[in-house]
């Protein structure tokens, strides 16, 4: 007895794997956050600064 299932030549999908698509409206604002370049903001706490700046760097004598 021949099979009663027919499969298209290009592809096959079962009803359980077909995904529904939903059209959503465009966002009101950009969805990608702006990131500042590293170092453009002072991220170093004042307690972690270089000790040569705190005590003063040696001066050149001329």
C-alpha positions as CSV (number, residue, x, y, z in Angstrom):
1,X,0.0,0.0,0.0
2,X,1.5,3.4,-0.9
3,X,2.2,6.1,1.7
4,X,-0.6,8.7,2.2
5,X,1.8,11.4,3.4
6,X,3.0,13.8,0.8
7,X,6.0,16.0,1.3
8,X,6.8,19.0,-0.9
9,X,10.1,18.7,-2.9
10,X,11.5,22.0,-1.5
11,X,11.0,21.5,2.2
12,X,8.7,20.2,4.9
13,X,7.3,21.6,8.2
14,X,4.8,20.3,10.7
15,X,2.1,22.5,12.2
16,X,3.7,22.2,15.6
17,X,7.0,23.9,14.4
18,X,5.4,26.8,12.5
19,X,6.1,30.0,14.5
20,X,3.7,32.8,14.6
21,X,5.0,36.3,13.8
22,X,3.8,39.5,15.5
23,X,4.1,42.9,14.0
24,X,5.2,45.4,16.7
25,X,5.2,49.2,16.3
26,X,8.5,51.0,15.9
27,X,10.1,52.2,19.1
28,X,9.8,55.9,20.1
29,X,13.5,56.3,20.8
30,X,16.7,54.5,19.7
31,X,17.1,51.0,21.1
32,X,20.9,51.1,21.2
33,X,22.4,52.9,24.2
34,X,25.1,55.4,23.6
35,X,28.4,54.4,25.2
36,X,31.0,57.0,25.9
37,X,34.6,56.2,25.0
38,X,36.6,54.8,27.8
39,X,38.4,57.5,29.8
40,X,36.0,60.2,28.8
41,X,34.7,60.2,32.3
42,X,36.6,60.1,35.5
43,X,36.0,56.6,36.8
44,X,38.9,56.6,39.3
45,X,37.9,57.3,42.9
46,X,40.0,60.0,44.6
47,X,41.4,57.5,47.1
48,X,43.0,55.5,44.2
49,X,45.0,58.3,42.5
50,X,48.7,58.1,41.8
51,X,50.8,58.8,44.9
52,X,53.2,61.1,42.9
53,X,50.3,63.5,42.3
54,X,49.3,63.5,45.9
55,X,52.8,64.3,47.2
56,X,54.0,66.2,44.2
57,X,56.3,65.1,41.5
58,X,60.0,66.0,41.8
59,X,61.0,69.2,40.0
60,X,63.8,69.6,37.5
61,X,66.5,71.9,38.9
62,X,68.0,74.1,36.2
